[in-house]
Each structure stands twice: as structure tokens, then as C-alpha cells.
């Protein structure tokens, strides 16, 4: 248990941040899944744009690592390029 007022405040802030960051990561995972489950190329491109915006925002805020975002965006590009071959 915190012994000081400032430590109590940190506990409250940490809990709030953890809840917010957790929700953002869930939103990100849903967006990534939507891209992977796209039925056609046009849908994949649209879903990819939405997911990339979310990834960039989270990487900027430091919720995820910037390379994680870059790797996922690269995967989206490969997935979209392979719609022609499939």
C-alpha cells in the first residue's frame, strides 16, 4: 500500500493508463484481424488504411513499438499484393 499521497495518485493514474492502453491494444488487434479476414482486395485496402492509422497513433504515443507497427504495415502490403496471385 502507498505510504504517501503522491504514491496514491500514481496508483490511480497507473490504473487509468493501463485500462486505456489495454483498450487501445484490443482495438488494434481487431483492426489487424479485419485486414486479414478481408474477402477482396478493395476491402483489404480499406481495412488496411484504418489499421495503419491505429498502428501509427499507438506507435507515436509509445503504446506499441514503432517497429511492431512497421512490421504489421509491411504484412498488410504483402497481403494486398498477394490478392492478385490468389
Biopython code that builds the backbone (N, CA, C, O; Angstrom):
import numpy as np
from Bio.PDB.StructureBuilder import StructureBuilder

atoms = [
    (1, "UNK", "N", (0.833, -1.188, 0.000)),
    (1, "UNK", "CA", (0.000, 0.000, 0.000)),
    (1, "UNK", "C", (0.878, 1.252, 0.000)),
    (1, "UNK", "O", (1.912, 1.302, 0.666)),
    (2, "UNK", "N", (0.446, 2.261, -0.760)),
    (2, "UNK", "CA", (1.224, 3.502, -0.815)),
    (2, "UNK", "C", (1.233, 4.211, 0.538)),
    (2, "UNK", "O", (0.237, 4.234, 1.262)),
    (3, "UNK", "N", (2.377, 4.781, 0.848)),
    (3, "UNK", "CA", (2.532, 5.471, 2.124)),
    (3, "UNK", "C", (2.384, 6.985, 1.995)),
    (3, "UNK", "O", (2.231, 7.681, 2.999)),
    (4, "UNK", "N", (2.429, 7.500, 0.760)),
    (4, "UNK", "CA", (2.374, 8.945, 0.545)),
    (4, "UNK", "C", (1.246, 9.288, -0.409)),
    (4, "UNK", "O", (0.801, 8.453, -1.197)),
    (5, "UNK", "N", (0.788, 10.540, -0.326)),
    (5, "UNK", "CA", (-0.291, 10.986, -1.205)),
    (5, "UNK", "C", (0.105, 10.873, -2.677)),
    (5, "UNK", "O", (-0.699, 10.471, -3.519)),
    (6, "UNK", "N", (1.335, 11.228, -2.969)),
    (6, "UNK", "CA", (1.775, 11.178, -4.363)),
    (6, "UNK", "C", (1.788, 9.740, -4.873)),
    (6, "UNK", "O", (1.479, 9.491, -6.038)),
    (7, "UNK", "N", (2.145, 8.797, -4.005)),
    (7, "UNK", "CA", (2.150, 7.388, -4.408)),
    (7, "UNK", "C", (0.723, 6.890, -4.645)),
    (7, "UNK", "O", (0.486, 6.086, -5.547)),
    (8, "UNK", "N", (-0.229, 7.370, -3.835)),
    (8, "UNK", "CA", (-1.627, 7.005, -4.041)),
    (8, "UNK", "C", (-2.112, 7.503, -5.401)),
    (8, "UNK", "O", (-2.823, 6.803, -6.121)),
    (9, "UNK", "N", (-1.712, 8.721, -5.730)),
    (9, "UNK", "CA", (-2.100, 9.306, -7.015)),
    (9, "UNK", "C", (-1.490, 8.507, -8.163)),
    (9, "UNK", "O", (-2.152, 8.269, -9.173)),
    (10, "UNK", "N", (-0.239, 8.096, -8.015)),
    (10, "UNK", "CA", (0.410, 7.301, -9.063)),
    (10, "UNK", "C", (-0.332, 5.994, -9.289)),
    (10, "UNK", "O", (-0.467, 5.547, -10.427)),
    (11, "UNK", "N", (-0.816, 5.376, -8.212)),
    (11, "UNK", "CA", (-1.575, 4.124, -8.338)),
    (11, "UNK", "C", (-2.842, 4.376, -9.154)),
    (11, "UNK", "O", (-3.186, 3.588, -10.036)),
    (12, "UNK", "N", (-3.538, 5.482, -8.854)),
    (12, "UNK", "CA", (-4.762, 5.816, -9.584)),
    (12, "UNK", "C", (-4.460, 6.081, -11.061)),
    (12, "UNK", "O", (-5.162, 5.596, -11.949)),
    (13, "UNK", "N", (-3.408, 6.855, -11.305)),
    (13, "UNK", "CA", (-3.053, 7.191, -12.686)),
    (13, "UNK", "C", (-2.636, 5.943, -13.466)),
    (13, "UNK", "O", (-3.004, 5.774, -14.629)),
    (14, "UNK", "N", (-1.873, 5.085, -12.820)),
    (14, "UNK", "CA", (-1.402, 3.873, -13.490)),
    (14, "UNK", "C", (-2.571, 2.980, -13.884)),
    (14, "UNK", "O", (-2.586, 2.417, -14.979)),
    (15, "UNK", "N", (-3.547, 2.852, -12.996)),
    (15, "UNK", "CA", (-4.709, 2.024, -13.289)),
    (15, "UNK", "C", (-5.484, 2.585, -14.474)),
    (15, "UNK", "O", (-5.933, 1.839, -15.345)),
    (16, "UNK", "N", (-5.637, 3.918, -14.497)),
    (16, "UNK", "CA", (-6.350, 4.566, -15.599)),
    (16, "UNK", "C", (-5.619, 4.351, -16.925)),
    (16, "UNK", "O", (-6.228, 4.019, -17.942)),
    (17, "UNK", "N", (-4.304, 4.548, -16.887)),
    (17, "UNK", "CA", (-3.498, 4.377, -18.109)),
    (17, "UNK", "C", (-3.512, 2.939, -18.592)),
    (17, "UNK", "O", (-3.610, 2.681, -19.792)),
    (18, "UNK", "N", (-3.416, 2.003, -17.660)),
    (18, "UNK", "CA", (-3.409, 0.585, -18.029)),
    (18, "UNK", "C", (-4.720, 0.209, -18.721)),
    (18, "UNK", "O", (-4.718, -0.525, -19.710)),
    (19, "UNK", "N", (-5.840, 0.716, -18.194)),
    (19, "UNK", "CA", (-7.147, 0.436, -18.794)),
    (19, "UNK", "C", (-7.234, 1.044, -20.200)),
    (19, "UNK", "O", (-7.706, 0.392, -21.131)),
    (20, "UNK", "N", (-6.781, 2.285, -20.352)),
    (20, "UNK", "CA", (-6.825, 2.956, -21.651)),
    (20, "UNK", "C", (-5.945, 2.234, -22.660)),
    (20, "UNK", "O", (-6.369, 1.961, -23.782)),
    (21, "UNK", "N", (-4.707, 1.925, -22.252)),
    (21, "UNK", "CA", (-3.773, 1.261, -23.165)),
    (21, "UNK", "C", (-4.277, -0.123, -23.546)),
    (21, "UNK", "O", (-4.117, -0.551, -24.689)),
    (22, "UNK", "N", (-4.883, -0.823, -22.600)),
    (22, "UNK", "CA", (-5.427, -2.150, -22.897)),
    (22, "UNK", "C", (-6.521, -2.074, -23.938)),
    (22, "UNK", "O", (-6.566, -2.896, -24.854)),
    (23, "UNK", "N", (-7.409, -1.091, -23.810)),
    (23, "UNK", "CA", (-8.479, -0.932, -24.792)),
    (23, "UNK", "C", (-7.907, -0.592, -26.165)),
    (23, "UNK", "O", (-8.388, -1.095, -27.180)),
    (24, "UNK", "N", (-6.885, 0.257, -26.201)),
    (24, "UNK", "CA", (-6.276, 0.628, -27.478)),
    (24, "UNK", "C", (-5.651, -0.591, -28.167)),
    (24, "UNK", "O", (-5.735, -0.730, -29.387)),
    (25, "UNK", "N", (-5.029, -1.467, -27.381)),
    (25, "UNK", "CA", (-4.417, -2.664, -27.958)),
    (25, "UNK", "C", (-5.479, -3.626, -28.485)),
    (25, "UNK", "O", (-5.278, -4.275, -29.512)),
    (26, "UNK", "N", (-6.605, -3.716, -27.785)),
    (26, "UNK", "CA", (-7.703, -4.558, -28.271)),
    (26, "UNK", "C", (-8.225, -4.016, -29.597)),
    (26, "UNK", "O", (-8.482, -4.773, -30.533)),
    (27, "UNK", "N", (-8.379, -2.691, -29.662)),
    (27, "UNK", "CA", (-8.830, -2.044, -30.896)),
    (27, "UNK", "C", (-7.854, -2.332, -32.040)),
    (27, "UNK", "O", (-8.269, -2.588, -33.170)),
    (28, "UNK", "N", (-6.562, -2.286, -31.738)),
    (28, "UNK", "CA", (-5.540, -2.559, -32.735)),
    (28, "UNK", "C", (-5.633, -4.006, -33.229)),
    (28, "UNK", "O", (-5.580, -4.261, -34.433)),
    (29, "UNK", "N", (-5.772, -4.953, -32.290)),
    (29, "UNK", "CA", (-5.845, -6.366, -32.680)),
    (29, "UNK", "C", (-7.075, -6.641, -33.543)),
    (29, "UNK", "O", (-7.009, -7.424, -34.491)),
    (30, "UNK", "N", (-8.201, -5.995, -33.214)),
    (30, "UNK", "CA", (-9.416, -6.164, -34.023)),
    (30, "UNK", "C", (-9.208, -5.633, -35.436)),
    (30, "UNK", "O", (-9.654, -6.247, -36.405)),
    (31, "UNK", "N", (-8.533, -4.497, -35.555)),
    (31, "UNK", "CA", (-8.288, -3.904, -36.866)),
    (31, "UNK", "C", (-7.370, -4.793, -37.701)),
    (31, "UNK", "O", (-7.598, -4.968, -38.899)),
    (32, "UNK", "N", (-6.335, -5.356, -37.077)),
    (32, "UNK", "CA", (-5.412, -6.253, -37.780)),
    (32, "UNK", "C", (-6.150, -7.496, -38.257)),
    (32, "UNK", "O", (-5.947, -7.956, -39.381)),
    (33, "UNK", "N", (-7.003, -8.033, -37.401)),
    (33, "UNK", "CA", (-7.767, -9.226, -37.751)),
    (33, "UNK", "C", (-8.710, -8.939, -38.916)),
    (33, "UNK", "O", (-8.899, -9.789, -39.786)),
    (34, "UNK", "N", (-9.300, -7.747, -38.937)),
    (34, "UNK", "CA", (-10.219, -7.370, -40.015)),
    (34, "UNK", "C", (-9.489, -7.330, -41.354)),
    (34, "UNK", "O", (-10.049, -7.725, -42.377)),
    (35, "UNK", "N", (-8.255, -6.860, -41.354)),
    (35, "UNK", "CA", (-7.475, -6.823, -42.601)),
    (35, "UNK", "C", (-7.217, -8.245, -43.086)),
    (35, "UNK", "O", (-7.368, -8.541, -44.271)),
    (36, "UNK", "N", (-6.831, -9.115, -42.169)),
    (36, "UNK", "CA", (-6.512, -10.493, -42.553)),
    (36, "UNK", "C", (-7.730, -11.264, -43.035)),
    (36, "UNK", "O", (-7.593, -12.195, -43.829)),
    (37, "UNK", "N", (-8.929, -10.891, -42.567)),
    (37, "UNK", "CA", (-10.144, -11.609, -42.940)),
    (37, "UNK", "C", (-10.888, -10.960, -44.097)),
    (37, "UNK", "O", (-12.011, -11.358, -44.407)),
    (38, "UNK", "N", (-10.284, -9.973, -44.736)),
    (38, "UNK", "CA", (-10.932, -9.280, -45.848)),
    (38, "UNK", "C", (-11.206, -10.267, -46.982)),
    (38, "UNK", "O", (-10.402, -11.158, -47.259)),
    (39, "UNK", "N", (-12.351, -10.089, -47.628)),
    (39, "UNK", "CA", (-12.790, -11.005, -48.685)),
    (39, "UNK", "C", (-12.176, -10.669, -50.040)),
    (39, "UNK", "O", (-11.879, -11.566, -50.829)),
    (40, "UNK", "N", (-11.985, -9.369, -50.314)),
    (40, "UNK", "CA", (-11.437, -8.986, -51.613)),
    (40, "UNK", "C", (-10.399, -7.888, -51.436)),
    (40, "UNK", "O", (-10.186, -7.385, -50.333)),
    (41, "UNK", "N", (-9.761, -7.526, -52.535)),
    (41, "UNK", "CA", (-8.651, -6.581, -52.466)),
    (41, "UNK", "C", (-9.105, -5.180, -52.033)),
    (41, "UNK", "O", (-8.423, -4.525, -51.245)),
    (42, "UNK", "N", (-10.246, -4.725, -52.542)),
    (42, "UNK", "CA", (-10.729, -3.390, -52.202)),
    (42, "UNK", "C", (-11.027, -3.284, -50.703)),
    (42, "UNK", "O", (-10.687, -2.295, -50.052)),
    (43, "UNK", "N", (-11.668, -4.326, -50.178)),
    (43, "UNK", "CA", (-11.971, -4.341, -48.747)),
    (43, "UNK", "C", (-10.683, -4.375, -47.924)),
    (43, "UNK", "O", (-10.577, -3.708, -46.895)),
    (44, "UNK", "N", (-9.711, -5.155, -48.386)),
    (44, "UNK", "CA", (-8.430, -5.253, -47.685)),
    (44, "UNK", "C", (-7.719, -3.903, -47.649)),
    (44, "UNK", "O", (-7.127, -3.533, -46.635)),
    (45, "UNK", "N", (-7.778, -3.177, -48.751)),
    (45, "UNK", "CA", (-7.130, -1.862, -48.810)),
    (45, "UNK", "C", (-7.795, -0.898, -47.835)),
    (45, "UNK", "O", (-7.114, -0.162, -47.121)),
    (46, "UNK", "N", (-9.128, -0.904, -47.806)),
    (46, "UNK", "CA", (-9.853, -0.004, -46.904)),
    (46, "UNK", "C", (-9.559, -0.339, -45.444)),
    (46, "UNK", "O", (-9.296, 0.551, -44.635)),
    (47, "UNK", "N", (-9.606, -1.625, -45.116)),
    (47, "UNK", "CA", (-9.346, -2.046, -43.731)),
    (47, "UNK", "C", (-7.895, -1.778, -43.353)),
    (47, "UNK", "O", (-7.592, -1.454, -42.205)),
    (48, "UNK", "N", (-7.000, -1.917, -44.333)),
    (48, "UNK", "CA", (-5.580, -1.679, -44.087)),
    (48, "UNK", "C", (-5.327, -0.216, -43.733)),
    (48, "UNK", "O", (-4.521, 0.078, -42.850)),
    (49, "UNK", "N", (-6.005, 0.695, -44.413)),
    (49, "UNK", "CA", (-5.848, 2.124, -44.110)),
    (49, "UNK", "C", (-6.261, 2.419, -42.675)),
    (49, "UNK", "O", (-5.565, 3.133, -41.952)),
    (50, "UNK", "N", (-7.404, 1.861, -42.267)),
    (50, "UNK", "CA", (-7.883, 2.078, -40.898)),
    (50, "UNK", "C", (-6.882, 1.519, -39.881)),
    (50, "UNK", "O", (-6.555, 2.170, -38.889)),
    (51, "UNK", "N", (-6.406, 0.307, -40.150)),
    (51, "UNK", "CA", (-5.480, -0.342, -39.222)),
    (51, "UNK", "C", (-4.156, 0.422, -39.153)),
    (51, "UNK", "O", (-3.572, 0.551, -38.077)),
    (52, "UNK", "N", (-3.683, 0.925, -40.291)),
    (52, "UNK", "CA", (-2.429, 1.673, -40.295)),
    (52, "UNK", "C", (-2.535, 2.950, -39.480)),
    (52, "UNK", "O", (-1.585, 3.332, -38.797)),
    (53, "UNK", "N", (-3.680, 3.613, -39.546)),
    (53, "UNK", "CA", (-3.870, 4.825, -38.743)),
    (53, "UNK", "C", (-3.799, 4.500, -37.255)),
    (53, "UNK", "O", (-3.184, 5.227, -36.475)),
    (54, "UNK", "N", (-4.434, 3.403, -36.878)),
    (54, "UNK", "CA", (-4.421, 2.995, -35.468)),
    (54, "UNK", "C", (-2.996, 2.647, -35.047)),
    (54, "UNK", "O", (-2.537, 3.075, -33.988)),
    (55, "UNK", "N", (-2.295, 1.868, -35.877)),
    (55, "UNK", "CA", (-0.922, 1.474, -35.556)),
    (55, "UNK", "C", (-0.013, 2.691, -35.408)),
    (55, "UNK", "O", (0.779, 2.766, -34.468)),
    (56, "UNK", "N", (-0.125, 3.639, -36.328)),
    (56, "UNK", "CA", (0.716, 4.839, -36.276)),
    (56, "UNK", "C", (0.438, 5.646, -35.009)),
    (56, "UNK", "O", (1.361, 6.145, -34.364)),
    (57, "UNK", "N", (-0.845, 5.768, -34.662)),
    (57, "UNK", "CA", (-1.209, 6.533, -33.471)),
    (57, "UNK", "C", (-0.632, 5.883, -32.214)),
    (57, "UNK", "O", (-0.097, 6.571, -31.345)),
    (58, "UNK", "N", (-0.744, 4.554, -32.119)),
    (58, "UNK", "CA", (-0.238, 3.862, -30.934)),
    (58, "UNK", "C", (1.281, 3.903, -30.872)),
    (58, "UNK", "O", (1.853, 4.006, -29.787)),
    (59, "UNK", "N", (1.942, 3.823, -32.024)),
    (59, "UNK", "CA", (3.402, 3.888, -32.042)),
    (59, "UNK", "C", (3.877, 5.280, -31.627)),
    (59, "UNK", "O", (4.871, 5.410, -30.913)),
    (60, "UNK", "N", (3.169, 6.319, -32.072)),
    (60, "UNK", "CA", (3.531, 7.691, -31.716)),
    (60, "UNK", "C", (3.394, 7.920, -30.222)),
    (60, "UNK", "O", (4.223, 8.594, -29.610)),
    (61, "UNK", "N", (2.341, 7.354, -29.633)),
    (61, "UNK", "CA", (2.099, 7.540, -28.205)),
    (61, "UNK", "C", (2.957, 6.618, -27.343)),
    (61, "UNK", "O", (2.998, 6.770, -26.122)),
    (62, "UNK", "N", (3.641, 5.663, -27.972)),
    (62, "UNK", "CA", (4.519, 4.778, -27.222)),
    (62, "UNK", "C", (3.811, 3.577, -26.624)),
    (62, "UNK", "O", (4.374, 2.888, -25.773)),
    (63, "UNK", "N", (2.588, 3.316, -27.054)),
    (63, "UNK", "CA", (1.855, 2.161, -26.534)),
    (63, "UNK", "C", (2.392, 0.878, -27.155)),
    (63, "UNK", "O", (2.452, -0.163, -26.499)),
    (64, "UNK", "N", (2.782, 0.962, -28.431)),
    (64, "UNK", "CA", (3.457, -0.160, -29.089)),
    (64, "UNK", "C", (4.777, 0.356, -29.652)),
    (64, "UNK", "O", (4.971, 1.564, -29.793)),
    (65, "UNK", "N", (5.675, -0.558, -29.968)),
    (65, "UNK", "CA", (6.972, -0.173, -30.521)),
    (65, "UNK", "C", (6.811, 0.211, -31.985)),
    (65, "UNK", "O", (5.979, -0.358, -32.691)),
    (66, "UNK", "N", (7.600, 1.168, -32.439)),
    (66, "UNK", "CA", (7.463, 1.641, -33.821)),
    (66, "UNK", "C", (7.782, 0.537, -34.830)),
    (66, "UNK", "O", (7.200, 0.518, -35.914)),
    (67, "UNK", "N", (8.687, -0.377, -34.499)),
    (67, "UNK", "CA", (8.998, -1.465, -35.425)),
    (67, "UNK", "C", (7.858, -2.468, -35.516)),
    (67, "UNK", "O", (7.652, -3.078, -36.565)),
    (68, "UNK", "N", (7.114, -2.645, -34.426)),
    (68, "UNK", "CA", (5.936, -3.512, -34.453)),
    (68, "UNK", "C", (4.941, -2.966, -35.461)),
    (68, "UNK", "O", (4.388, -3.712, -36.269)),
    (69, "UNK", "N", (4.716, -1.663, -35.409)),
    (69, "UNK", "CA", (3.795, -1.017, -36.342)),
    (69, "UNK", "C", (4.312, -1.157, -37.778)),
    (69, "UNK", "O", (3.540, -1.461, -38.688)),
    (70, "UNK", "N", (5.592, -0.940, -37.977)),
    (70, "UNK", "CA", (6.170, -1.027, -39.318)),
    (70, "UNK", "C", (6.057, -2.445, -39.879)),
    (70, "UNK", "O", (5.757, -2.627, -41.059)),
    (71, "UNK", "N", (6.294, -3.435, -39.041)),
    (71, "UNK", "CA", (6.202, -4.824, -39.491)),
    (71, "UNK", "C", (4.772, -5.182, -39.883)),
    (71, "UNK", "O", (4.561, -5.866, -40.884)),
    (72, "UNK", "N", (3.800, -4.735, -39.119)),
    (72, "UNK", "CA", (2.399, -5.035, -39.438)),
    (72, "UNK", "C", (1.992, -4.346, -40.740)),
    (72, "UNK", "O", (1.288, -4.937, -41.559)),
    (73, "UNK", "N", (2.428, -3.109, -40.933)),
    (73, "UNK", "CA", (2.099, -2.393, -42.158)),
    (73, "UNK", "C", (2.722, -3.084, -43.373)),
    (73, "UNK", "O", (2.123, -3.118, -44.448)),
    (74, "UNK", "N", (3.912, -3.625, -43.198)),
    (74, "UNK", "CA", (4.564, -4.373, -44.258)),
    (74, "UNK", "C", (3.785, -5.650, -44.575)),
    (74, "UNK", "O", (3.649, -6.030, -45.738)),
    (75, "UNK", "N", (3.280, -6.300, -43.542)),
    (75, "UNK", "CA", (2.458, -7.503, -43.748)),
    (75, "UNK", "C", (1.199, -7.166, -44.544)),
    (75, "UNK", "O", (0.790, -7.926, -45.423)),
    (76, "UNK", "N", (0.582, -6.012, -44.228)),
    (76, "UNK", "CA", (-0.625, -5.605, -44.954)),
    (76, "UNK", "C", (-0.307, -5.434, -46.442)),
    (76, "UNK", "O", (-1.077, -5.858, -47.304)),
    (77, "UNK", "N", (0.830, -4.812, -46.728)),
    (77, "UNK", "CA", (1.214, -4.572, -48.121)),
    (77, "UNK", "C", (1.409, -5.897, -48.861)),
    (77, "UNK", "O", (0.974, -6.045, -50.003)),
    (78, "UNK", "N", (2.061, -6.850, -48.208)),
    (78, "UNK", "CA", (2.263, -8.175, -48.825)),
    (78, "UNK", "C", (0.928, -8.877, -49.042)),
    (78, "UNK", "O", (0.706, -9.493, -50.084)),
    (79, "UNK", "N", (0.051, -8.784, -48.066)),
    (79, "UNK", "CA", (-1.255, -9.431, -48.157)),
    (79, "UNK", "C", (-2.056, -8.857, -49.330)),
    (79, "UNK", "O", (-2.676, -9.600, -50.090)),
    (80, "UNK", "N", (-2.037, -7.538, -49.466)),
    (80, "UNK", "CA", (-2.771, -6.890, -50.551)),
    (80, "UNK", "C", (-2.162, -7.239, -51.913)),
    (80, "UNK", "O", (-2.886, -7.460, -52.883)),
    (81, "UNK", "N", (-0.848, -7.288, -51.977)),
    (81, "UNK", "CA", (-0.179, -7.648, -53.227)),
    (81, "UNK", "C", (-0.486, -9.075, -53.631)),
    (81, "UNK", "O", (-0.535, -9.377, -54.824)),
    (82, "UNK", "N", (-0.693, -9.958, -52.670)),
    (82, "UNK", "CA", (-0.949, -11.361, -52.969)),
    (82, "UNK", "C", (-2.402, -11.642, -53.333)),
    (82, "UNK", "O", (-2.725, -12.763, -53.728)),
    (83, "UNK", "N", (-3.287, -10.652, -53.211)),
    (83, "UNK", "CA", (-4.666, -10.864, -53.644)),
    (83, "UNK", "C", (-4.728, -11.088, -55.150)),
    (83, "UNK", "O", (-5.619, -11.792, -55.625)),
    (84, "UNK", "N", (-3.793, -10.498, -55.920)),
    (84, "UNK", "CA", (-3.761, -10.699, -57.359)),
    (84, "UNK", "C", (-3.386, -12.126, -57.706)),
    (84, "UNK", "O", (-3.910, -12.699, -58.662)),
    (85, "UNK", "N", (-2.466, -12.706, -56.918)),
    (85, "UNK", "CA", (-1.975, -14.055, -57.204)),
    (85, "UNK", "C", (-2.956, -15.136, -56.782)),
    (85, "UNK", "O", (-2.975, -16.216, -57.372)),
    (86, "UNK", "N", (-3.758, -14.867, -55.786)),
    (86, "UNK", "CA", (-4.642, -15.912, -55.253)),
    (86, "UNK", "C", (-5.910, -16.079, -56.061)),
    (86, "UNK", "O", (-6.746, -16.921, -55.732)),
]
sb = StructureBuilder()
sb.init_structure("model")
sb.init_model(0)
sb.init_chain("A")
sb.init_seg("    ")
for serial, (resi, resn, name, xyz) in enumerate(atoms, 1):
    if name == "N":
        sb.init_residue(resn, " ", resi, " ")
    sb.init_atom(name, np.array(xyz, "f"), 0.0, 1.0, " ", f" {name:<3s}", serial, name[0])
structure = sb.get_structure()
